[in-house]
């Protein structure tokens, strides 16, 4: 079979890319790595990223820094990473609003990113429980209490870490299921919403366990229900929204690490291997539990799958509930 000039050129380019990828694996990393978090300091995403950055620094023998780039429901930082050079030196640590925020915010293509095809998945780091918590002065201790107050005409508000977050979606889902209307108050991450929750400026909030656990122990906040599909071993005595009468309302949270599209497979493989080792470290497992996280790990495909599954499932739910940025 005769090979023409264009075919030879294509083969040459492929060979060059393969060699370059091999070279990248041999030298990577030879400079500082940035682990971008699209939320402000103070939340559990930031704290978890700093834990991973420290462990990666030790294993890679290279500095790994956390770079906070908050704004636009997390899409600012996510978009920044999607456009970074795909060399493994700019990574994204993100919770699952990564998947849903662009649908809710309806950003222009120039200000957004391709959720399904714009990144290289590295590792699914953890699953997190989402809790509905209230200020003790609200008198709300169960979902039934919440529904009763709302139907009696009391003006209630709920905090979420941003439009398009799992917390925003599940709150509106419960609103519809219960036939009530609790007003959404979005914040720029979990950390910034905690002071308003503690001060009672919002009636309730939907947050990951790590962000509120200390305040639950002191009685400054009250745990009402989990929004997960099942109870969490981290708070085994807390029942779910489904158990409290709204069986279809089930939504938890996850987080993971992505790299820009086109990052060499050898670099992704190296990072995945290190992160899987990190996620098995007893001190990491213990620390993650304080953030309300359960380590997962596995191949990059696990992160790709949960991202794609959420995209398909939640895009329909967002449309059905008419969820939009406030």
N, C-alpha and C positions, 0 to 999 in steps of 0.2 A: 504494500500500500504506500503510495507516494505522499509525503508530508510536505505541505506548502509552507511558504515563508511565515504566514500568520500563525500556523500551528506551532512552528519552531519557536516563534517569539513567545507564544503563550506558555509553552513548556519551559522556556528559559526564565520567564517571570515567576512561574510557580516554583521552580528550583531555587531561584533567588530568595523568594519569600520563606521557603523551607529552611534555607541556610541561615537567613536572618533570624528566624524563630529559634533555631538551635543556638545561635550566638547570644540571643537575648537570655536564654535559659542559663547559659554558662556564666554570664556577667551579672545577671539580676540577683539582688538589687545592689547597685553601686552608688546610690544617693538616697536622700530622704524620700520616704513615701508619705503621701497625704491621704488620710482616711477622712473623707468628707461626711459630715452630718448636716442634714438640711434643716436642723432645728437649733434653738438657742441652747447654751449651757444650762445645766440644772435639771434636765429631765432624764428619764431612764435610758433613752436612746444615746444621749451624750455620755452618760456614765458607763454604759455597756461598751461603747466605742472606745473609750479610754482604757478600759480593761483589756480589750482585744489589741489595741495599739501597743500597750506595754508588753504583752506576751509576744506579739509578732516581732517587736523590736529585739527582744531577747533571742528569739529563734532565728531570725534572719541576719542577726549581727549588723543591723542597720536601723537608723532612727525612723520611727513611724509616728507622725504627729496627727492629732485630730484637728480638723479645720471646720469650724461651724459656719455654715452659709444658710441662715434661716430666711424665710420669706415665701409668700405666695403658697401657703399650705404645703411647704416642702418642695415645691416644684422648682424653685430657684436653684437650690443646691443640686437637685437631681439633674436638671438641665445642664448645669455647669459641668458635671462629671460626664454626661453623655457627649459633650463636645471637647473633652480633654484629650490629649494625645494618648493613644492606646498602647502605652508602654509599661503599664503596671505600676506607675508611680502616682497615679491619682485613682483612688478607689472610693466607692460609696458604701457607707453603712446606713441602712434604711429600714424603718418599719413599713408595714404594708399600705399606708396611704400612698406610697410610691405608685401602686397599681391604680388607685381610684381617684386621686386628686385631679388629674387632668380631665377626667370625665365631668367632674363637678364644676371645676373652675372655667372650663370651656376656653382654654388659652389659645391664642393664635399659634400656628406652627412654629413661628420664629421664637416663641417664648416657652415652648414645651419640648417634649421628648417622646420617643417611640417606646411605649411601655413593654411591648412584646419583642421588638427586634433591635432596639437601640443600645443594648448592653450585653456584656458577657456575664452570665451568672457564675458566681464563684462558690458560694456555700450558703445554705439555709442554716442560720445560726441558732434560732430559738423560736419557740412558741410562747405566747404570753396570754395570760388571762385578762379579760376586760371586766371591770367592776362598775356597777352603778352605786355611787355613794352619795350621801346627803349630809347637810349640816344638821347637827343634833336639834337645833331650834325649829327645824321644819316639821317635826313630828312624823316624818316619813321613815318607817322601818321596814316596810314591805312594798312590793309592787302594788298590792291592793290598796295600801295607804296612798300611794302616788296617784293611782287612778281615781280614787274617791275624792281626793282634794281637787284634782283637775276637773272632774265632772261637776264638782260643787261650785266651780267658777273661780277658784283661787288662781292668781297669776303666778305661774311657776316658770322657772328658767333652768336650763341645763348647760353646763360647760362641756366643750369638747376641745381636743388639741388641734382642731382645724377643719374647715370644710372639706368633705370628701374622705375624712378619716373613718376607720371602722366604727369609732365611737359616734360620729355624726350619723352614719348610716343606720346603726342598730337603734339609736334613739328615735329616729324618724320611723323606723320599722315598728317599734313599740308604740309610738304615737298612733300609727294607723291601726295596728292590731287591737289596741285598747279603745280606739275612738276618742282620743284626747288630743290636745295641742299644747305641748310644753315648748316654750320659745328657746331656740338655739342661740347660744352665745359662744362664737368661735374664738379660740386663742391661737397664738403662734407656738404650739407645742404644749406638752403636758406640764412642764415646769412653770410657765407663766400663769397657768390657770389655777394652781394650788392656792396662792394667797387669796384670790377672790372666793374660792370655795371655803377656806378656813374662816374668812371674815363674814361669810353668809351673804355676800353680794350676789351670788347665784344660789339657787335652791339646792342644786345637785350637780353632779358631774359624772362623766363616763371616763374612766382612766385605767391605765394598767396598774397592776397590784403594787409594783415597786414604788410608784410615785406617791401612793397613799397609805401604805402599810403602817408606817410609824404613826400617822395621825389616827388610824383606826385603833391602834393599841392604846393611845392616850385618850380616846373618846372624843377627839376634836372633829372627827368625821364618823359616819355610820355606814357600814356596808349593808346594802339592800339586797343585791343579787349579782350573780355572774351572768354575763351575756354569752358565754361559751356554750357549746353543745352539751358539755358534761362538766361535772364538778372538777375542781383542781386539787391535786394532792397538796398544794401549798396552802389552800384554805378549804379543807375538806368539809367543814361544817356549814359553808355558805352555799345555799341552794341557787339554782339557775333561774333565769327569767322563764324558761320553758317549764320548769318544775312549779313555778308560781302561777301557772295558768295560761301562758302564751307560748304554746309548744313549738311554733314555727320560728320564733325569734331566737336565732342562734348565730352568733358571730364573734369570733375571737381575733387574735392578732398574731402576727409573725414578724420576724426581721431577718435580714440577710445582707450579704456583701455582693456587690456588683462591680464590674470593671467596664470601662468604655468598650464599645463594639470594636472588634479588631485586635484586642489585646492578644498577644501570642498564646496559643494553647498551652505551651510549656510553662508560661508564667502563671496562667490560671490554675494549672495542675499543681504547681508548687505551692501557691497560696492555699488552695483547697486542702492539700495534705497537711500543711502546718495548722490550718484552722481546725481540722478534725482532731489533731493531737491536742490543741489548746482546749477544745470543747470537752475533752475527756479528763482534763486536769481536775483533781478533787477541789483545789482552792477556787478554780474558775466556776465549777458547778455550784459550790457553796455561795460564792459571790453573786452569781446570776440569780440564785434563788431569792436574794434580797431585792432584786429588781423585778421579781415576779416572773422570771424566765425559766424555761425548761430547755436545756441544750438539745439540738437536733443533729446537725452535721449531715454527712453523706456526700454524694456526688453533686456536681453543679446542676445536674438534671432535676434534682429534687426541688431546688429553688425555681428553676424554669417552670416546673409543673405547677407548683402552688401559685406562682404569679399568673400563669395562663388560666388556671382554674378559677382564681378569684376574678380575673378580668372578665371571663365569660359569665360567671354567676352574678357578680355584683354590678356589672354594667346594666343588666336587665333590671335588677332591683332598684338601682339609682333612677333609671327611666320610669319604672312603675311608681316610685315614691316621689318623683319630680324633685329630687334633691339637687339643689343649686347652691352656689356660694351666696352667703348672706350679704 
